[in-house]
Amino acid sequence: MAKRVPVVLNESISKLGKNGDLVEVAPGFARNYLLPKGLANIATPGIIKQVEQRREKERLRKLAEKQEAEDRKTALKTIGRLVIRKQVGEANAIFGTVTAQEVADLIKEKAMLDVDKRGIDVPDISITGDYQVEVKLHPEVTATVDIEVAAL
């Protein structure tokens, strides 16, 4: 059987690897498909070193993103309770619902932080009272914000 050829991928290829991965493929696959289409390069020591440098930069960037999310979490803790005013009916039942957009707008107003509304998990709120809302700031960082739903 033929020897395998180590290549570094230039693009993500399903069932083979992601961009920058070092993989071993059959020589014919590399020679006839990956190399002519520019999807991979033969793994030389110089190219492997470049890939390692790129990975280190990416790791540092992700670490900085996580640290920024931790700082934002601390900022959200310091603002305290947020108050949302809603029109109420009998037995303190609110008309409508509290949306993630309303919470995001209130956070922006009070804490000067932009938060994506898709990362906000608002529980079902049907009456006035105190609630906790989870705000996902990063895949590994989640903050809890206390909100109070009050009458207009």
DSSP file with accessible surface (Angstrom, degrees, kcal/mol):
  #  RESIDUE AA STRUCTURE BP1 BP2  ACC     N-H-->O    O-->H-N    N-H-->O    O-->H-N    TCO  KAPPA ALPHA  PHI   PSI    X-CA   Y-CA   Z-CA
    1    1 A M              0   0  243      0, 0.0     2,-0.0     0, 0.0     0, 0.0   0.000 360.0 360.0 360.0 147.9    0.0    0.0    0.0
    2    2 A A        -     0   0   70      1,-0.1     2,-0.1     0, 0.0     0, 0.0  -0.283 360.0-102.8 -72.4 153.6    1.2    3.6   -0.8
    3    3 A K        -     0   0  179      1,-0.1     2,-0.2    23,-0.1    -1,-0.1  -0.413  36.7-113.7 -73.0 147.8    2.6    5.9    1.8
    4    4 A R        -     0   0  130     22,-0.1    22,-0.2    -2,-0.1    -1,-0.1  -0.555  23.9-136.5 -83.1 151.1    0.4    8.6    3.2
    5    5 A V  E     -A   25   0A  34     20,-3.5    20,-2.5    -2,-0.2     2,-0.4  -0.920  11.0-133.8-112.4 126.4    1.3   12.3    2.5
    6    6 A P  E     +A   24   0A  51      0, 0.0    37,-2.2     0, 0.0     2,-0.3  -0.632  33.2 172.7 -79.7 130.9    1.1   14.9    5.2
    7    7 A V  E     -AB  23  42A   0     16,-3.3    16,-2.7    -2,-0.4     2,-0.5  -0.950  30.6-133.2-133.3 156.4   -0.7   18.1    4.1
    8    8 A V  E     -AB  22  41A   3     33,-2.9    33,-2.2    -2,-0.3    14,-0.2  -0.955  30.6-126.7-109.3 124.2   -1.9   21.3    5.8
    9    9 A L  E     - B   0  40A   0     12,-2.2    11,-2.5    -2,-0.5    31,-0.3  -0.489  18.2-168.1 -75.4 137.0   -5.5   22.3    4.8
   10   10 A N  S    S+     0   0   54     29,-3.2     2,-0.3    -2,-0.2    30,-0.2   0.603  79.0  25.6 -92.9 -19.5   -6.1   25.8    3.5
   11   11 A E  S    S-     0   0  110     28,-1.0     2,-0.3     7,-0.1    -1,-0.1  -0.954  94.4 -93.2-138.3 159.5   -9.9   25.4    3.8
   12   12 A S        -     0   0   80     -2,-0.3     2,-0.5     7,-0.1     6,-0.2  -0.587  40.5-168.8 -74.8 131.7  -12.2   23.3    5.9
   13   13 A I  B >>  -C   17   0B  33      4,-2.9     4,-2.5    -2,-0.3     3,-2.0  -0.993  25.3-114.6-126.2 124.5  -13.1   20.1    4.2
   14   14 A S  T 34 S+     0   0  107     -2,-0.5     4,-0.0     1,-0.3     0, 0.0  -0.257  98.4   9.8 -60.7 142.9  -15.9   17.9    5.6
   15   15 A K  T 34 S+     0   0  217      1,-0.1    -1,-0.3     0, 0.0     0, 0.0   0.525 128.2  61.1  65.8   8.4  -14.8   14.5    6.9
   16   16 A L  T <4 S-     0   0   50     -3,-2.0     2,-0.3     1,-0.3    -2,-0.2   0.646 105.6 -78.0-124.9 -50.8  -11.2   15.6    6.5
   17   17 A G  B  <  -C   13   0B  18     -4,-2.5    -4,-2.9     6,-0.1    -1,-0.3  -0.962  39.2 -77.2 165.7 177.3  -10.4   18.6    8.8
   18   18 A K    >   -     0   0  144     -2,-0.3     3,-2.3    -6,-0.2    -9,-0.3  -0.519  64.1 -68.0 -97.5 168.5  -10.6   22.3    9.4
   19   19 A N  T 3  S+     0   0   89      1,-0.3    -9,-0.2    -2,-0.2    -1,-0.1  -0.303 123.3  18.9 -55.6 128.0   -8.6   25.1    8.0
   20   20 A G  T 3  S+     0   0    6    -11,-2.5    -1,-0.3     1,-0.3     2,-0.2   0.356  90.5 138.2  91.1  -5.4   -5.0   24.8    9.3
   21   21 A D    <   -     0   0   43     -3,-2.3   -12,-2.2   -13,-0.1     2,-0.7  -0.475  52.0-133.2 -74.8 144.9   -5.2   21.2   10.3
   22   22 A L  E     +A    8   0A  89    -14,-0.2     2,-0.3    -2,-0.2   -14,-0.2  -0.882  39.0 166.9 -96.4 115.4   -2.3   18.9    9.6
   23   23 A V  E     -A    7   0A  23    -16,-2.7   -16,-3.3    -2,-0.7     2,-0.5  -0.913  33.9-129.6-129.4 157.5   -3.7   15.7    8.1
   24   24 A E  E     +A    6   0A 121     -2,-0.3     2,-0.3   -18,-0.2   -20,-0.0  -0.935  33.7 171.5-108.9 129.4   -2.4   12.7    6.2
   25   25 A V  E     -A    5   0A   4    -20,-2.5   -20,-3.5    -2,-0.5    -9,-0.0  -0.828  41.2 -79.7-129.6 168.7   -4.0   11.7    3.0
   26   26 A A     >  -     0   0   39     -2,-0.3     4,-2.2   -22,-0.2     5,-0.2  -0.390  41.9-120.9 -66.7 145.4   -3.4    9.3    0.1
   27   27 A P  H  > S+     0   0   33      0, 0.0     4,-2.9     0, 0.0     5,-0.2   0.884 111.9  51.6 -59.0 -38.2   -0.8   10.6   -2.4
   28   28 A G  H  > S+     0   0   23      2,-0.2     4,-2.8     1,-0.2     5,-0.4   0.897 108.4  51.1 -66.5 -39.1   -3.3   10.5   -5.3
   29   29 A F  H  >>S+     0   0   83      2,-0.2     5,-2.1     1,-0.2     4,-1.6   0.922 115.3  43.0 -64.4 -41.6   -5.9   12.5   -3.4
   30   30 A A  I  <>S+     0   0    2     -4,-2.2     5,-2.7     3,-0.2    -2,-0.2   0.954 119.4  42.1 -68.0 -48.8   -3.3   15.2   -2.6
   31   31 A R  I  <5S+     0   0  154     -4,-2.9    -2,-0.2    -5,-0.2    -3,-0.2   0.872 124.8  33.1 -69.0 -38.3   -1.7   15.2   -6.0
   32   32 A N  I  <5S+     0   0  118     -4,-2.8    -1,-0.2    -5,-0.2    -3,-0.2   0.679 134.8  10.4 -96.2 -20.6   -5.0   15.1   -8.1
   33   33 A Y  I  X5S+     0   0   97     -4,-1.6     4,-1.5    -5,-0.4     6,-0.3   0.707 122.1  42.4-124.5 -59.2   -7.5   17.0   -6.0
   34   34 A L  I  4XS+     0   0    0     -5,-2.1     5,-2.2     1,-0.2     6,-1.0   0.935 116.9  41.9 -66.4 -49.2   -6.2   19.0   -2.9
   35   35 A L  T >4<S+     0   0   62     -5,-2.7     3,-1.2    -6,-0.2    -1,-0.2   0.941 114.2  48.4 -69.4 -47.1   -3.1   20.6   -4.4
   36   36 A P  T 345S+     0   0   90      0, 0.0    -1,-0.2     0, 0.0    -2,-0.2   0.872 114.4  47.2 -62.6 -33.1   -4.4   21.6   -7.8
   37   37 A K  T 3<5S-     0   0  135     -4,-1.5    -2,-0.2     1,-0.0    -3,-0.1   0.485 112.3-120.1 -85.2  -4.2   -7.5   23.2   -6.3
   38   38 A G  T < 5S+     0   0   35     -3,-1.2    -3,-0.2    -4,-0.4    -4,-0.1   0.727  75.7 127.8  75.6  20.0   -5.5   25.0   -3.7
   39   39 A L  S   <S+     0   0   20     -5,-2.2   -29,-3.2    -6,-0.3   -28,-1.0   0.652  74.0  11.5 -82.7 -15.7   -7.2   23.3   -0.8
   40   40 A A  E     -B    9   0A   1     -6,-1.0     2,-0.3   -31,-0.3   -31,-0.2  -0.977  61.1-141.7-154.6 163.5   -4.0   22.1    0.9
   41   41 A N  E     -B    8   0A  67    -33,-2.2   -33,-2.9    -2,-0.3     2,-0.1  -0.963  38.6 -97.0-126.6 149.4   -0.2   22.5    0.9
   42   42 A I  E     -B    7   0A  75     -2,-0.3     2,-1.0   -35,-0.2   -35,-0.2  -0.412  48.3-109.6 -62.5 136.2    2.4   19.8    1.4
   43   43 A A        +     0   0   18    -37,-2.2    -1,-0.1   -20,-0.1   -36,-0.0  -0.603  48.6 168.6 -78.0 103.8    3.5   20.0    5.0
   44   44 A T     >  -     0   0   61     -2,-1.0     4,-2.7     1,-0.1     5,-0.2  -0.722  50.2-104.5-104.4 163.4    7.0   21.3    5.2
   45   45 A P  H  > S+     0   0  112      0, 0.0     4,-2.0     0, 0.0     5,-0.1   0.886 121.4  51.6 -56.8 -36.8    8.7   22.4    8.4
   46   46 A G  H  > S+     0   0   44      2,-0.2     4,-2.0     1,-0.2     5,-0.1   0.913 111.1  46.1 -65.9 -43.8    8.2   26.1    7.5
   47   47 A I  H  > S+     0   0   36      2,-0.2     4,-2.4     1,-0.2    -1,-0.2   0.908 111.0  52.8 -67.6 -39.3    4.5   25.7    6.8
   48   48 A I  H  X S+     0   0   54     -4,-2.7     4,-2.3     1,-0.2    -2,-0.2   0.913 108.6  51.0 -62.3 -38.9    4.0   23.7   10.0
   49   49 A K  H  X S+     0   0  129     -4,-2.0     4,-2.2    -5,-0.2    -1,-0.2   0.912 109.1  50.5 -64.9 -41.3    5.6   26.5   11.9
   50   50 A Q  H  X S+     0   0  107     -4,-2.0     4,-2.4     2,-0.2    -1,-0.2   0.909 109.7  51.0 -61.8 -42.2    3.3   29.1   10.3
   51   51 A V  H  X S+     0   0    7     -4,-2.4     4,-2.5     1,-0.2    -2,-0.2   0.920 109.4  50.2 -62.5 -43.0    0.3   26.9   11.3
   52   52 A E  H  X S+     0   0  115     -4,-2.3     4,-2.1     1,-0.2    -1,-0.2   0.907 110.5  49.7 -63.6 -38.7    1.5   26.7   14.9
   53   53 A Q  H  X S+     0   0  112     -4,-2.2     4,-2.3     2,-0.2    -1,-0.2   0.911 110.8  50.0 -65.5 -41.6    1.9   30.5   15.0
   54   54 A R  H  X S+     0   0  119     -4,-2.4     4,-2.3     1,-0.2    -2,-0.2   0.914 110.2  50.4 -62.3 -42.8   -1.6   31.0   13.6
   55   55 A R  H  X S+     0   0  124     -4,-2.5     4,-2.5     2,-0.2    -1,-0.2   0.892 109.5  50.9 -62.6 -40.1   -3.0   28.6   16.2
   56   56 A E  H  X S+     0   0   87     -4,-2.1     4,-2.4     2,-0.2    -2,-0.2   0.920 110.2  49.3 -65.3 -41.2   -1.3   30.5   19.0
   57   57 A K  H  X S+     0   0  159     -4,-2.3     4,-2.3     2,-0.2    -2,-0.2   0.913 112.0  48.8 -62.2 -42.8   -2.6   33.8   17.8
   58   58 A E  H  X S+     0   0   77     -4,-2.3     4,-2.5     2,-0.2    -2,-0.2   0.905 110.0  51.5 -64.7 -40.0   -6.1   32.4   17.6
   59   59 A R  H  X S+     0   0  126     -4,-2.5     4,-2.2     1,-0.2    -2,-0.2   0.932 111.4  47.3 -63.6 -42.1   -5.8   30.9   21.1
   60   60 A L  H  X S+     0   0   87     -4,-2.4     4,-2.3     2,-0.2    -1,-0.2   0.887 110.8  52.2 -66.7 -37.5   -4.7   34.3   22.4
   61   61 A R  H  X S+     0   0  110     -4,-2.3     4,-2.3     2,-0.2    -2,-0.2   0.934 110.6  47.3 -64.1 -43.7   -7.6   36.1   20.6
   62   62 A K  H  X S+     0   0  115     -4,-2.5     4,-2.2     1,-0.2    -2,-0.2   0.887 110.5  52.5 -65.7 -36.7  -10.1   33.6   22.1
   63   63 A L  H  X S+     0   0   99     -4,-2.2     4,-2.3     2,-0.2    -1,-0.2   0.913 109.4  49.3 -64.7 -40.6   -8.6   34.2   25.6
   64   64 A A  H  X S+     0   0   61     -4,-2.3     4,-2.4     2,-0.2    -2,-0.2   0.900 109.7  51.8 -65.4 -40.1   -9.0   37.9   25.2
   65   65 A E  H  X S+     0   0   82     -4,-2.3     4,-2.1     2,-0.2    -1,-0.2   0.911 110.2  48.5 -61.4 -43.5  -12.6   37.5   24.1
   66   66 A K  H  X S+     0   0   70     -4,-2.2     4,-2.2     2,-0.2    -2,-0.2   0.911 110.6  50.6 -64.7 -41.0  -13.3   35.4   27.2
   67   67 A Q  H  X S+     0   0  111     -4,-2.3     4,-2.1     2,-0.2    -2,-0.2   0.908 109.5  51.1 -64.1 -39.3  -11.6   38.0   29.5
   68   68 A E  H  X S+     0   0  112     -4,-2.4     4,-2.3     1,-0.2    -1,-0.2   0.911 109.2  51.1 -63.6 -40.1  -13.7   40.8   27.9
   69   69 A A  H  X S+     0   0    5     -4,-2.1     4,-2.2     1,-0.2    -2,-0.2   0.894 108.2  52.0 -64.3 -38.4  -16.9   38.7   28.5
   70   70 A E  H  X S+     0   0   67     -4,-2.2     4,-2.1     2,-0.2    -1,-0.2   0.906 109.4  50.1 -63.5 -40.5  -15.8   38.2   32.2
   71   71 A D  H  X S+     0   0   90     -4,-2.1     4,-2.2     1,-0.2    -2,-0.2   0.903 110.3  49.5 -64.1 -41.0  -15.4   42.0   32.5
   72   72 A R  H  X S+     0   0   56     -4,-2.3     4,-2.3     2,-0.2    -1,-0.2   0.873 107.9  54.6 -65.5 -36.1  -18.8   42.6   31.0
   73   73 A K  H  X S+     0   0   52     -4,-2.2     4,-1.9     2,-0.2    -2,-0.2   0.927 108.2  48.9 -62.6 -43.7  -20.3   40.1   33.4
   74   74 A T  H  X S+     0   0   82     -4,-2.1     4,-1.6     1,-0.2    -2,-0.2   0.908 109.9  52.0 -62.1 -41.1  -18.8   42.0   36.3
   75   75 A A  H  X S+     0   0   33     -4,-2.2     4,-0.9     1,-0.2    -1,-0.2   0.893 108.1  51.4 -63.6 -38.3  -20.2   45.3   34.9
   76   76 A L  H  < S+     0   0    3     -4,-2.3     4,-0.4     1,-0.2     3,-0.4   0.860 107.7  53.1 -67.7 -33.5  -23.7   43.7   34.7
   77   77 A K  H >< S+     0   0  139     -4,-1.9     3,-0.7     1,-0.2    -1,-0.2   0.855 105.4  55.1 -67.7 -33.7  -23.4   42.6   38.3
   78   78 A T  H 3< S+     0   0  110     -4,-1.6    -1,-0.2     1,-0.2    -2,-0.2   0.722  93.9  67.3 -76.1 -19.8  -22.6   46.1   39.5
   79   79 A I  T 3< S-     0   0   48     -4,-0.9    -1,-0.2    -3,-0.4    -2,-0.2   0.706  88.1-158.6 -76.8 -15.5  -25.7   47.8   37.9
   80   80 A G    <   +     0   0   39     -3,-0.7    66,-0.4    -4,-0.4     2,-0.3  -0.459  46.5   1.0  78.9-147.7  -28.1   46.0   40.3
   81   81 A R        -     0   0  127     -2,-0.1     2,-0.4    64,-0.1    66,-0.2  -0.568  62.3-146.4 -85.5 137.4  -31.7   45.5   39.5
   82   82 A L  E     -d  147   0C   3     64,-2.5    66,-3.1    -2,-0.3     2,-0.5  -0.821  11.3-144.4 -99.2 141.4  -33.3   46.7   36.3
   83   83 A V  E     -d  148   0C  52     -2,-0.4     2,-0.5    64,-0.2    66,-0.2  -0.929  11.9-169.6-112.6 126.5  -36.9   47.9   36.3
   84   84 A I  E     -d  149   0C  12     64,-3.1    66,-2.8    -2,-0.5     2,-0.5  -0.964  13.5-147.2-113.3 125.5  -39.2   47.3   33.4
   85   85 A R  E     +d  150   0C 149     -2,-0.5     2,-0.3    64,-0.2    66,-0.2  -0.816  23.7 171.4 -96.8 128.6  -42.5   49.2   33.5
   86   86 A K  E     -d  151   0C  29     64,-2.8    66,-1.2    -2,-0.5     2,-0.3  -0.955  39.0-103.1-133.1 154.8  -45.5   47.4   31.9
   87   87 A Q        -     0   0  124     -2,-0.3     8,-2.5     8,-0.3     2,-0.3  -0.575  44.9-159.1 -74.9 134.8  -49.3   48.1   31.8
   88   88 A V  B     -G   94   0D  41     -2,-0.3     6,-0.2     6,-0.2     2,-0.1  -0.839  14.6-171.5-120.4 158.0  -51.1   45.8   34.2
   89   89 A G    >   -     0   0   31      4,-3.3     3,-1.0     1,-0.3     4,-0.1  -0.143  53.8 -20.0-117.3-144.3  -54.6   44.6   34.6
   90   90 A E  G >  S+     0   0  181      1,-0.2     3,-1.6     2,-0.2    -1,-0.3  -0.336 127.8  12.4 -68.0 147.4  -56.4   42.6   37.4
   91   91 A A  G 3  S-     0   0   95      1,-0.3    -1,-0.2    -3,-0.1     3,-0.1   0.821 128.5 -70.3  56.5  34.7  -54.3   40.6   39.9
   92   92 A N  G <  S+     0   0   93     -3,-1.0    36,-1.9     1,-0.2     2,-0.3   0.727  86.5 158.9  58.3  24.5  -51.1   42.4   38.6
   93   93 A A  B <   -H  127   0E  40     -3,-1.6    -4,-3.3    34,-0.2    34,-0.3  -0.639  34.8-133.4 -77.9 132.8  -51.2   40.5   35.3
   94   94 A I  B     -G   88   0D  16     32,-2.1     2,-0.5    -2,-0.3    -6,-0.2  -0.574  10.1-121.3 -89.0 151.6  -49.2   42.4   32.7
   95   95 A F  S    S-     0   0  118     -8,-2.5    -8,-0.3    -2,-0.2     2,-0.2  -0.790  82.1  -9.6 -87.6 129.7  -50.4   43.1   29.2
   96   96 A G  S    S-     0   0   68     -2,-0.5     2,-0.3   -10,-0.1    -2,-0.1  -0.530  94.7 -79.1  82.8-151.1  -48.1   41.5   26.6
   97   97 A T        -     0   0   70     -2,-0.2     2,-0.6    27,-0.0    29,-0.1  -0.945  32.3-100.7-146.8 164.5  -44.8   40.0   27.6
   98   98 A V        -     0   0    5     27,-0.3     2,-0.2    -2,-0.3    27,-0.2  -0.826  45.6-156.0 -89.9 122.6  -41.3   41.1   28.5
   99   99 A T     >  -     0   0   59     -2,-0.6     4,-1.7     1,-0.1     5,-0.1  -0.585  27.5-117.7-100.9 162.5  -39.1   40.5   25.5
  100  100 A A  H  > S+     0   0   26      1,-0.2     4,-2.7    -2,-0.2     5,-0.2   0.845 115.5  58.8 -64.0 -33.1  -35.4   39.9   25.1
  101  101 A Q  H  > S+     0   0   77      2,-0.2     4,-2.6     1,-0.2    -1,-0.2   0.909 103.7  51.0 -64.4 -40.5  -35.2   43.2   23.1
  102  102 A E  H  > S+     0   0   62      2,-0.2     4,-2.2     1,-0.2    -1,-0.2   0.920 111.9  47.0 -62.8 -42.2  -36.6   45.2   26.0
  103  103 A V  H  X S+     0   0    0     -4,-1.7     4,-2.5     2,-0.2    -2,-0.2   0.927 112.0  50.3 -65.5 -43.3  -34.0   43.7   28.4
  104  104 A A  H  X S+     0   0    6     -4,-2.7     4,-2.3     1,-0.2    11,-0.2   0.917 111.2  48.9 -62.0 -41.9  -31.2   44.3   25.9
  105  105 A D  H  X S+     0   0   86     -4,-2.6     4,-2.3     2,-0.2    -1,-0.2   0.902 111.5  49.5 -64.4 -40.1  -32.3   48.0   25.5
  106  106 A L  H  X S+     0   0   21     -4,-2.2     4,-2.7     2,-0.2     5,-0.3   0.904 110.4  50.0 -67.0 -39.8  -32.5   48.4   29.2
  107  107 A I  H  X>S+     0   0    0     -4,-2.5     4,-2.8     1,-0.2     6,-0.7   0.917 111.3  49.4 -63.8 -41.6  -29.0   47.0   29.7
  108  108 A K  H  X5S+     0   0  110     -4,-2.3     4,-1.0     4,-0.2    -2,-0.2   0.910 113.5  46.9 -64.3 -40.0  -27.7   49.3   27.0
  109  109 A E  H  <5S+     0   0  125     -4,-2.3    -2,-0.2    -5,-0.2    -1,-0.2   0.929 123.2  31.5 -67.6 -44.8  -29.3   52.3   28.7
  110  110 A K  H  <5S+     0   0  121     -4,-2.7    -2,-0.2    -5,-0.1    -3,-0.2   0.883 133.8  24.2 -83.8 -42.9  -28.2   51.5   32.2
  111  111 A A  H  <5S-     0   0   21     -4,-2.8    -3,-0.2    -5,-0.3    -2,-0.1   0.459  92.4-127.5-106.5  -3.5  -24.8   49.8   31.8
  112  112 A M     << +     0   0  154     -4,-1.0     2,-0.4    -5,-0.5    -4,-0.2   0.861  65.2 134.4  57.4  36.7  -23.7   51.2   28.4
  113  113 A L        -     0   0   31     -6,-0.7     2,-0.6    -9,-0.1    -1,-0.2  -0.967  55.1-135.5-118.7 132.7  -23.1   47.6   27.2
  114  114 A D        -     0   0  105     -2,-0.4     2,-0.4    -3,-0.1    -9,-0.1  -0.770  28.6-178.2 -85.1 123.4  -24.3   46.2   23.9
  115  115 A V        -     0   0   18     -2,-0.6     2,-0.3   -11,-0.2    -7,-0.1  -0.982  29.4-119.1-124.6 133.4  -25.8   42.7   24.4
  116  116 A D    >   -     0   0   84     -2,-0.4     3,-1.7    20,-0.2    20,-0.2  -0.564  16.0-142.7 -71.8 126.9  -27.2   40.5   21.6
  117  117 A K  G >  S+     0   0  105     -2,-0.3     3,-1.4     1,-0.3    -1,-0.2   0.778  98.3  66.0 -64.3 -22.8  -30.9   39.9   22.2
  118  118 A R  G 3  S+     0   0  205      1,-0.3    -1,-0.3     3,-0.1    -2,-0.0   0.726  97.8  55.1 -71.3 -17.9  -30.4   36.3   21.0
  119  119 A G  G <  S+     0   0   19     -3,-1.7    17,-3.2    17,-0.1     2,-0.5   0.356  88.0  96.4 -94.0   5.9  -28.2   35.6   24.0
  120  120 A I  E <   -E  135   0C  13     -3,-1.4     2,-0.8    15,-0.2    15,-0.2  -0.859  57.7-160.6-102.9 125.9  -30.8   36.7   26.5
  121  121 A D  E     -E  134   0C 109     13,-3.1    13,-1.6    -2,-0.5    -3,-0.1  -0.873  11.6-172.8-107.4 101.4  -33.0   34.0   28.1
  122  122 A V        -     0   0   28     -2,-0.8    11,-0.1    11,-0.2   -22,-0.1  -0.821  17.7-134.4 -96.4 126.9  -36.2   35.6   29.5
  123  123 A P        -     0   0   50      0, 0.0     2,-0.5     0, 0.0   -25,-0.2  -0.253  41.7 -78.9 -69.8 167.6  -38.5   33.4   31.6
  124  124 A D        -     0   0  160    -27,-0.1     2,-0.6     2,-0.0   -27,-0.0  -0.575  53.7-168.8 -68.9 118.3  -42.2   33.5   31.0
  125  125 A I        +     0   0    7     -2,-0.5   -27,-0.3   -27,-0.2     3,-0.1  -0.950  26.6 150.2-116.8 116.8  -43.4   36.6   32.8
  126  126 A S        +     0   0   81     -2,-0.6   -32,-2.1     1,-0.2     2,-0.3   0.546  64.3  38.1-120.7 -16.0  -47.1   37.1   33.2
  127  127 A I  B    S-H   93   0E  81    -34,-0.3   -34,-0.2   -39,-0.1    -1,-0.2  -0.904  90.5 -90.0-131.8 163.8  -47.4   39.1   36.5
  128  128 A T  S    S+     0   0   29    -36,-1.9     2,-0.3    -2,-0.3    22,-0.2  -0.314  73.4  88.9 -68.3 154.8  -45.4   41.9   38.1
  129  129 A G  E    S- F   0 149C  27     20,-1.8    20,-3.1    -4,-0.0     2,-0.4  -0.949  75.8 -44.9 150.5-168.9  -42.6   40.9   40.4
  130  130 A D  E     + F   0 148C  94     -2,-0.3     2,-0.3    18,-0.2    18,-0.2  -0.823  53.3 171.2-100.5 137.4  -38.9   40.1   40.5
  131  131 A Y  E     - F   0 147C  51     16,-2.9    16,-2.9    -2,-0.4     2,-0.4  -0.920  28.1-128.4-139.7 161.8  -37.3   37.8   38.0
  132  132 A Q  E     - F   0 146C 127     -2,-0.3     2,-0.4    14,-0.2    14,-0.2  -0.965  20.0-164.2-116.0 133.5  -33.8   36.6   36.9
  133  133 A V  E     - F   0 145C   0     12,-3.0    12,-3.1    -2,-0.4     2,-0.5  -0.938  13.0-138.7-117.1 133.2  -32.7   36.8   33.3
  134  134 A E  E     -EF 121 144C  99    -13,-1.6   -13,-3.1    -2,-0.4     2,-0.5  -0.805  14.6-164.6 -94.6 132.5  -29.7   34.9   32.0
  135  135 A V  E     -EF 120 143C   0      8,-3.3     8,-3.0    -2,-0.5     2,-0.8  -0.969  10.2-148.4-119.3 116.9  -27.5   36.8   29.5
  136  136 A K  E     + F   0 142C 120    -17,-3.2     6,-0.2    -2,-0.5   -20,-0.2  -0.771  24.4 167.6 -88.5 112.2  -25.0   34.7   27.5
  137  137 A L  E     -     0   0C  27      4,-1.8     5,-0.2    -2,-0.8    -1,-0.2   0.666  69.1  -0.9 -96.0 -22.1  -22.0   36.9   26.8
  138  138 A H  E >  S- F   0 141C  26      3,-1.7     3,-1.1   -19,-0.1    -1,-0.3  -0.956  83.0 -95.8-161.2 156.7  -19.6   34.2   25.6
  139  139 A P  T 3  S+     0   0  103      0, 0.0     3,-0.1     0, 0.0   -73,-0.0   0.803 128.9  31.2 -54.9 -24.5  -19.9   30.4   25.0
  140  140 A E  T 3  S+     0   0  129      1,-0.1     2,-0.5    -4,-0.0   -74,-0.0   0.416 112.0  71.3-111.7  -0.9  -18.3   29.9   28.5
  141  141 A V  E <   + F   0 138C   2     -3,-1.1    -4,-1.8     2,-0.0    -3,-1.7  -0.971  51.6 171.9-126.1 121.5  -19.6   33.1   30.3
  142  142 A T  E     - F   0 136C  55     -2,-0.5     2,-0.3    -6,-0.2    -6,-0.2  -0.995  12.9-159.6-128.3 132.0  -23.2   33.6   31.4
  143  143 A A  E     - F   0 135C   1     -8,-3.0    -8,-3.3    -2,-0.4     2,-0.5  -0.807  10.0-140.6-108.7 151.1  -24.4   36.5   33.6
  144  144 A T  E     - F   0 134C  61     -2,-0.3     2,-0.4   -10,-0.2   -10,-0.2  -0.953  16.8-166.6-112.0 128.5  -27.5   36.7   35.6
  145  145 A V  E     - F   0 133C   3    -12,-3.1   -12,-3.0    -2,-0.5     2,-0.5  -0.951  14.5-137.8-117.2 132.1  -29.4   40.0   35.7
  146  146 A D  E     - F   0 132C  65     -2,-0.4   -64,-2.5   -66,-0.4     2,-0.4  -0.753  25.6-176.2 -87.0 130.3  -32.2   40.7   38.2
  147  147 A I  E     -dF  82 131C   0    -16,-2.9   -16,-2.9    -2,-0.5     2,-0.5  -0.935  16.0-151.5-126.3 150.5  -35.2   42.5   36.7
  148  148 A E  E     -dF  83 130C  65    -66,-3.1   -64,-3.1    -2,-0.4     2,-0.6  -0.988   7.2-151.7-119.8 125.6  -38.3   43.9   38.4
  149  149 A V  E     +dF  84 129C   2    -20,-3.1   -20,-1.8    -2,-0.5     2,-0.3  -0.885  28.5 173.1 -96.9 119.0  -41.5   44.1   36.4
  150  150 A A  E     -d   85   0C  12    -66,-2.8   -64,-2.8    -2,-0.6     2,-0.1  -0.830  34.0 -93.5-126.3 164.6  -43.6   46.9   37.8
  151  151 A A  E      d   86   0C  42     -2,-0.3   -64,-0.2   -66,-0.2   -57,-0.0  -0.405 360.0 360.0 -75.6 152.2  -46.8   48.7   36.9
  152  152 A L              0   0  156    -66,-1.2    -1,-0.1    -2,-0.1   -64,-0.1  -0.294 360.0 360.0 -66.2 360.0  -46.7   51.9   34.7
